[in-house]
Amino acid sequence: MSSSRFRELIASKWRRLASKGAKRRSKGHFAVYADGGKRFVVPLRYLDHPIFRVLLELAEEEFGTVACGPLRVPCEEELMEHLVSLMARSFLAAGSRIRQL
């Protein structure tokens, strides 16, 4: 197979994936909604992060333990964006330390 044909096949696959839209589910991720209704799709490994545990505790205090609908956290959208970026940096830093060992 020529390289141009290979590139054409890859581009075709990416266009099909992009056309399916943003609502596509990702394995190993879950959705969280902030107070303003903004949806955040984050990796499951974030559940182990201390920041996210505090968010879950706050959500339990605010909304209770009965789950009726999507996971909501009592957090403004801007703060949630900041917290997600902090968790991402934390896991990136941990990953680089593991690779160095």
C-alpha positions as CSV (number, residue, x, y, z in Angstrom):
1,M,0.0,0.0,0.0
2,S,1.4,3.4,-0.9
3,S,1.9,6.0,1.7
4,S,-0.5,8.4,0.0
5,R,-3.3,5.7,0.1
6,F,-2.4,5.0,3.7
7,R,-2.8,8.8,4.6
8,E,-6.1,8.9,2.7
9,L,-7.4,5.9,4.7
10,I,-6.3,7.5,8.0
11,A,-7.8,10.9,7.1
12,S,-11.1,9.1,6.1
13,K,-11.2,7.4,9.5
14,W,-10.6,10.6,11.4
15,R,-13.4,12.4,9.4
16,R,-15.8,9.6,10.3
17,L,-14.9,9.8,14.0
18,A,-15.2,13.6,14.0
19,S,-18.6,13.4,12.4
20,K,-20.0,11.3,15.2
21,G,-19.9,14.3,17.4
22,A,-18.7,15.2,20.9
23,K,-21.3,13.0,22.7
24,R,-19.3,9.9,21.8
25,R,-18.4,7.9,24.9
26,S,-14.7,7.4,25.8
27,K,-13.6,4.2,27.6
28,G,-12.1,4.9,30.9
29,H,-13.8,8.3,31.3
30,F,-16.9,9.7,33.0
31,A,-18.9,12.8,32.8
32,V,-19.3,15.4,35.6
33,Y,-21.5,18.5,35.5
34,A,-20.6,21.7,37.2
35,D,-23.2,24.1,38.7
36,G,-23.6,26.0,35.5
37,G,-24.4,22.8,33.6
38,K,-21.1,22.5,31.8
39,R,-20.1,18.9,31.1
40,F,-16.6,17.7,31.9
41,V,-15.4,14.3,30.6
42,V,-12.5,13.2,32.8
43,P,-10.4,10.0,33.1
44,L,-11.5,7.5,35.7
45,R,-8.1,7.7,37.4
46,Y,-9.1,11.2,38.7
47,L,-11.5,9.5,41.1
48,D,-8.4,8.6,43.2
49,H,-7.2,12.2,43.4
50,P,-7.6,14.0,46.7
51,I,-9.2,17.0,45.0
52,F,-11.8,14.9,43.4
53,R,-12.6,13.1,46.6
54,V,-13.3,16.4,48.2
55,L,-15.6,17.3,45.3
56,L,-17.5,14.1,45.8
57,E,-17.9,14.7,49.5
58,L,-19.2,18.2,48.8
59,A,-21.6,16.7,46.2
60,E,-22.8,14.1,48.8
61,E,-23.5,16.9,51.3
62,E,-25.2,19.1,48.8
63,F,-27.3,16.5,46.8
64,G,-27.3,13.4,48.9
65,T,-26.2,9.9,48.0
66,V,-29.2,8.9,45.8
67,A,-28.2,9.2,42.2
68,C,-31.0,10.5,40.0
69,G,-29.4,11.7,36.8
70,P,-25.8,12.7,36.0
71,L,-23.1,13.2,38.5
72,R,-23.2,16.9,39.6
73,V,-20.6,18.7,41.8
74,P,-21.3,22.0,43.6
75,C,-18.6,23.8,41.8
76,E,-18.5,26.8,39.5
77,E,-17.5,26.0,35.9
78,E,-14.3,28.1,36.1
79,L,-13.2,26.5,39.3
80,M,-13.9,23.0,37.9
81,E,-11.8,23.8,34.8
82,H,-9.0,24.9,37.1
83,L,-9.3,21.8,39.2
84,V,-9.3,19.5,36.2
85,S,-6.2,21.1,34.9
86,L,-4.5,20.7,38.3
87,M,-5.4,17.0,38.4
88,A,-4.1,16.6,34.8
89,R,-0.8,18.2,35.7
90,S,-0.6,16.1,38.9
91,F,-1.0,12.8,36.9
92,L,1.4,14.0,34.2
93,A,4.0,14.8,36.8
94,A,3.5,11.4,38.5
95,G,3.8,9.6,35.1
96,S,7.1,11.3,34.3
97,R,8.5,10.3,37.7
98,I,7.5,6.7,37.1
99,R,9.1,6.7,33.7
100,Q,12.4,8.1,35.2
101,L,12.6,5.3,37.8
